[in-house]
């Protein structure tokens, strides 16, 4: 009896497959992982975040991208799709396709039952290896709650804060933006 070892993909093979695929997949360690679809509530929160951030950053050299901008963590090899990514200044991409960002400044993940443990754990561990990342923000779906991790002076130390009052305002200091929870959860 023989067992065939699982064939692992190279990053180049992954990108070739991913760029032609109908559905998005993350990639790590030679394996592709299909991503699940998002609920209406999840999509509404992402839309509200993008709208609030883009309106505040419009006159600044920053860009806001929703969940179709792939991010590569160079140090760990993870390719992933954060729910919202903010860049400021010169953007760095993996290649001329400009669909794989290397230097996100702020990342937002909207939590769901199927991804919450990953977003809080392993995914955050990967994100901490992105030198340009200053702020990692988790947004709950079930109740108004925003949690924020802010890198301290380029170190590996992160400071945690959270807001869950209906009238709370979360300041994203790295980009000079304020998010009102009532705006983030509008139409829900």
C-alpha positions as CSV (number, residue, x, y, z in Angstrom):
1,X,0.0,0.0,0.0
2,X,1.5,3.4,-1.0
3,X,0.4,6.8,-0.1
4,X,0.8,9.6,-2.5
5,X,2.1,12.7,-0.8
6,X,0.0,15.8,-1.3
7,X,1.3,17.9,-4.2
8,X,2.2,21.4,-2.9
9,X,1.9,24.5,-5.1
10,X,4.4,27.2,-5.5
11,X,3.4,30.8,-4.9
12,X,3.6,31.4,-8.7
13,X,1.3,28.4,-9.3
14,X,-1.2,29.7,-6.7
15,X,-1.3,33.1,-8.2
16,X,-1.9,31.7,-11.7
17,X,-4.8,29.6,-10.4
18,X,-6.2,32.4,-8.2
19,X,-6.2,35.0,-10.8
20,X,-8.4,32.9,-13.0
21,X,-10.6,31.5,-10.3
22,X,-14.3,32.3,-9.7
23,X,-13.8,32.1,-5.9
24,X,-11.1,33.4,-3.7
25,X,-8.7,31.2,-1.8
26,X,-6.0,31.9,0.8
27,X,-2.6,30.3,0.4
28,X,0.0,29.1,2.9
29,X,2.6,26.4,2.9
30,X,1.9,25.3,-0.6
31,X,-1.8,24.8,0.0
32,X,-4.9,26.7,-1.1
33,X,-7.8,27.2,1.3
34,X,-11.2,28.2,-0.2
35,X,-12.8,31.1,1.5
36,X,-16.5,31.0,2.5
37,X,-19.0,33.6,1.3
38,X,-20.0,36.5,3.5
39,X,-23.4,37.2,5.0
40,X,-25.5,40.3,4.2
41,X,-24.6,41.7,7.7
42,X,-20.9,41.1,7.1
43,X,-21.0,42.8,3.7
44,X,-23.0,45.8,5.1
45,X,-20.4,46.3,7.8
46,X,-17.6,46.2,5.2
47,X,-19.4,48.7,3.1
48,X,-19.9,51.0,6.0
49,X,-16.3,50.8,7.0
50,X,-15.1,51.5,3.5
51,X,-17.5,54.5,3.2
52,X,-16.5,56.0,6.5
53,X,-12.8,55.6,6.0
54,X,-12.7,56.7,2.3
55,X,-14.7,59.8,3.1
56,X,-12.2,60.8,5.8
57,X,-9.1,59.9,3.7
58,X,-10.1,61.3,0.3
59,X,-7.8,64.3,0.4
60,X,-4.8,62.4,1.8
61,X,-2.3,60.0,0.1
62,X,-4.2,56.9,1.5
63,X,-6.3,54.3,-0.2
64,X,-9.0,52.1,1.2
65,X,-9.6,48.6,-0.3
66,X,-12.4,46.1,0.4
67,X,-12.1,42.4,0.6
68,X,-10.8,41.8,-3.0
69,X,-7.3,43.2,-2.4
70,X,-5.0,40.3,-1.7
71,X,-2.3,40.8,1.0
72,X,0.9,38.8,1.1
73,X,2.8,38.4,4.4
74,X,6.4,38.1,3.1
75,X,7.9,36.6,6.3
76,X,5.4,33.8,6.6
77,X,4.2,33.2,3.0
78,X,0.5,33.8,3.8
79,X,-1.6,35.2,1.0
80,X,-5.0,36.4,2.3
81,X,-7.9,38.7,1.7
82,X,-8.6,41.1,4.7
83,X,-12.0,42.6,4.8
84,X,-10.7,46.2,4.6
85,X,-7.2,47.4,4.0
86,X,-5.8,50.9,4.3
87,X,-2.5,52.0,2.7
88,X,-0.8,55.4,3.0
89,X,2.0,56.7,0.9
90,X,3.7,54.5,-1.7
91,X,2.1,51.1,-2.2
92,X,4.2,48.0,-2.7
93,X,2.9,45.1,-4.8
94,X,4.2,41.6,-5.4
95,X,4.3,42.1,-9.2
96,X,3.0,44.3,-12.0
97,X,-0.6,42.9,-11.7
98,X,-0.9,45.1,-8.6
99,X,-3.4,42.7,-7.0
100,X,-1.2,41.5,-4.1
101,X,-0.4,44.2,-1.6
102,X,2.8,43.9,0.5
103,X,2.6,46.9,2.8
104,X,-0.9,47.4,4.4
105,X,-0.9,50.1,7.0
106,X,-4.3,49.3,8.7
107,X,-6.2,46.0,8.4
108,X,-9.9,45.4,9.4
109,X,-11.4,41.9,9.8
110,X,-15.2,41.5,10.3
111,X,-15.7,38.5,12.6
112,X,-17.9,35.6,11.8
113,X,-18.6,32.3,13.6
114,X,-16.5,30.4,11.1
115,X,-13.5,32.8,11.1
116,X,-13.3,34.5,14.5
117,X,-10.8,32.1,16.1
118,X,-8.5,32.3,13.0
119,X,-8.8,36.1,12.8
120,X,-7.9,36.5,16.5
121,X,-5.2,33.8,16.5
122,X,-3.2,32.5,13.6
123,X,-4.1,35.2,11.2
124,X,-3.1,37.9,13.6
125,X,0.2,36.1,14.2
126,X,0.8,36.3,10.5
127,X,-0.2,39.9,10.4
128,X,2.2,40.8,13.2
129,X,5.1,40.0,10.7
130,X,4.1,42.8,8.4
131,X,6.5,45.6,9.2
132,X,4.2,48.3,7.7
133,X,1.1,47.3,9.8
134,X,0.3,49.8,12.5
135,X,-3.2,48.8,13.4
136,X,-5.3,45.6,13.4
137,X,-9.0,46.1,14.0
138,X,-11.6,43.4,14.6
139,X,-15.3,44.3,14.1
140,X,-18.0,42.0,15.6
141,X,-21.1,41.2,13.6
142,X,-23.5,40.1,16.3
143,X,-23.3,43.2,18.4
144,X,-21.7,46.6,18.1
145,X,-18.1,46.0,19.2
146,X,-14.8,47.1,17.7
147,X,-11.5,45.8,19.1
148,X,-8.2,47.4,18.1
149,X,-4.6,46.3,18.4
150,X,-2.1,49.2,17.9
151,X,1.6,48.5,17.3
152,X,3.9,50.4,19.7
153,X,6.8,52.4,18.1
154,X,7.5,49.8,15.5
155,X,8.0,47.1,18.2
156,X,6.4,43.7,18.5
157,X,4.3,45.0,21.4
158,X,0.6,45.7,20.7
159,X,-1.9,47.7,22.8
160,X,-5.5,46.4,22.9
161,X,-8.6,48.6,23.2
162,X,-12.2,48.0,22.6
163,X,-15.5,49.9,22.3
164,X,-19.0,48.6,22.5
165,X,-21.2,51.5,23.5
166,X,-23.7,52.5,20.9
167,X,-22.5,56.1,20.8
168,X,-18.8,55.2,21.0
169,X,-16.2,56.6,18.6
170,X,-13.1,54.6,17.8
171,X,-10.0,56.6,16.8
172,X,-7.7,55.0,14.3
173,X,-4.8,57.2,15.2
174,X,-2.4,55.9,12.5
175,X,-4.6,57.3,9.8
176,X,-6.3,60.1,11.7
177,X,-9.8,58.7,11.3
178,X,-12.7,58.3,13.7
179,X,-15.2,55.5,13.4
180,X,-18.6,56.0,15.1
181,X,-20.1,52.7,16.0
182,X,-23.5,53.9,14.8
183,X,-22.0,54.5,11.4
184,X,-20.2,51.1,11.2
185,X,-23.5,49.3,12.1
186,X,-25.9,51.5,10.1
187,X,-28.7,49.7,8.3
188,X,-28.4,46.7,10.5
